[in-house]
Amino acid sequence: MADWLAEAIATGDVERVPANMGAAGERINDARRHVHSARRIAESDTTLAIAACHDAIRKALTGHMSARGLRVRRGEGTHRITLDYARHHLAGTINESDLVEANEIRMDRALAEYGDFASRKLTASHARDAADVAERVVNAIASALAGESTQQI
């Protein structure tokens, strides 16, 4: 766990920034809105719903990082690095199967954004399942942050 973070900082994939619990809370609120929106449009705009689920997961994870004074560098691979952080630092907080699904949602989002015929490959049922995963991830992170916040008081 600490080895991954030390290496990520050494390679410049992750950088230290001032910890910001307020920004973390804002990202959690954004993530919850994205999940809600994804559920509302799953039937009518499946690819956008998948992208919203991916964004919800990413924002919740970056919120957790922000609370710890960490930020993923900008550029190619940032979404993968963000999920690597989750695998190494939130394995006890987020269910392992949800972490696997979160990575699949990341790949589906790439298909939705850049792939050919994504609307034929991604179904409304798929979007609803992605929203379930995103909601579990967001809630797990929110609970962890809330627990830490009350311990600091």
C-alpha positions in Angstrom: 0.0 0.0 0.0 2.6 2.6 1.1 5.0 1.2 -1.6 2.5 1.9 -4.3 2.0 5.5 -3.2 5.7 6.1 -2.7 6.4 4.8 -6.2 3.5 6.8 -7.7 4.8 10.0 -6.1 8.3 9.2 -7.2 7.2 8.7 -10.8 5.1 11.8 -10.8 1.8 9.9 -11.3 0.6 11.3 -8.0 1.5 14.5 -6.3 1.1 15.9 -2.8 -1.2 18.9 -2.4 -2.8 20.5 0.6 -5.5 18.2 2.1 -9.0 19.6 1.4 -11.9 17.9 3.1 -14.3 20.6 1.7 -13.3 19.7 -1.9 -13.7 16.0 -1.0 -17.3 16.7 0.1 -18.1 18.6 -3.0 -16.8 15.8 -5.2 -18.9 13.3 -3.2 -22.0 15.5 -3.8 -21.2 15.7 -7.5 -20.7 12.0 -7.7 -24.1 11.4 -6.1 -25.8 13.7 -8.6 -24.1 11.9 -11.4 -25.4 8.5 -10.2 -28.9 10.0 -9.9 -28.7 11.5 -13.4 -27.4 8.2 -14.8 -30.4 6.3 -13.5 -32.7 8.9 -15.0 -31.2 8.7 -18.5 -30.3 5.0 -18.6 -33.1 4.2 -21.1 -32.9 7.3 -23.3 -29.1 7.9 -23.4 -27.2 4.8 -22.4 -23.8 6.0 -23.4 -24.1 9.2 -21.4 -25.4 7.2 -18.4 -22.3 5.0 -18.6 -20.0 8.1 -18.8 -21.9 9.6 -15.8 -21.3 6.4 -13.7 -17.6 6.5 -14.6 -17.4 10.1 -13.7 -19.2 9.5 -10.4 -16.7 6.8 -9.4 -13.7 8.9 -10.5 -15.0 12.0 -8.6 -15.6 10.0 -5.4 -12.0 8.5 -5.6 -10.4 11.9 -6.3 -12.4 13.3 -3.4 -10.8 10.6 -1.1 -7.4 11.6 -2.5 -8.1 15.3 -1.9 -8.9 14.6 1.7 -5.5 13.0 2.0 -3.6 15.7 0.2 -3.1 13.7 -3.0 -3.8 14.4 -6.6 -3.3 12.3 -9.8 -1.2 14.1 -12.4 -2.9 15.3 -15.5 -2.7 13.6 -18.9 -3.0 10.2 -20.3 -3.7 7.4 -17.9 -5.1 9.5 -15.1 -8.3 7.4 -14.8 -6.4 4.2 -14.6 -4.0 5.6 -11.9 -7.1 6.8 -9.9 -8.4 3.2 -9.9 -4.9 1.9 -9.0 -5.1 4.2 -6.0 -8.5 2.6 -5.0 -7.1 -0.9 -5.3 -4.1 -0.1 -3.1 -5.7 2.3 -0.6 -9.4 1.5 -0.5 -9.5 -2.3 -0.7 -10.9 -2.5 2.8 -13.4 0.2 2.1 -14.7 -0.8 -1.4 -15.7 -4.3 -2.2 -13.2 -6.0 -4.5 -15.9 -7.0 -7.0 -16.9 -3.3 -7.2 -13.3 -2.3 -7.9 -13.3 -4.9 -10.8 -16.6 -3.5 -12.1 -15.3 0.1 -11.7 -12.5 -0.8 -14.1 -14.9 -2.3 -16.5 -17.1 0.8 -16.3 -13.9 2.8 -17.1 -13.4 0.7 -20.3 -17.1 1.0 -21.2 -16.9 4.8 -20.8 -14.0 4.7 -23.3 -16.2 2.7 -25.7 -19.1 5.1 -25.1 -16.9 8.2 -25.7 -14.6 6.9 -28.5 -15.9 3.5 -29.8 -17.8 2.6 -32.9 -21.5 1.7 -32.4 -21.3 2.1 -28.6 -25.1 2.5 -28.4 -25.5 -0.9 -29.9 -23.1 -2.5 -27.4 -24.1 -0.8 -24.2 -27.7 -1.5 -23.0 -29.9 0.3 -20.6 -29.6 -2.7 -18.3 -25.8 -2.3 -18.4 -26.2 1.4 -17.5 -28.4 0.5 -14.5 -25.9 -2.1 -13.3 -23.1 0.5 -13.7 -25.2 3.0 -11.6 -25.6 0.4 -8.9 -21.8 -0.1 -8.8 -21.1 3.6 -8.8 -23.6 4.2 -6.0 -21.9 1.5 -3.8 -18.5 3.0 -4.5 -19.6 6.6 -3.8 -21.4 5.5 -0.6 -18.4 3.5 0.7 -16.1 6.4 0.2 -18.5 8.9 1.7 -18.9 6.7 4.8 -15.2 6.3 5.1 -14.7 10.1 4.9 -17.5 10.8 7.3 -16.0 8.4 9.8 -12.6 10.0 9.5 -14.2 13.5 9.8 -15.9 12.6 13.1 -12.7 11.0 14.5 -10.9 14.3 13.9 -13.4 16.3 16.0 
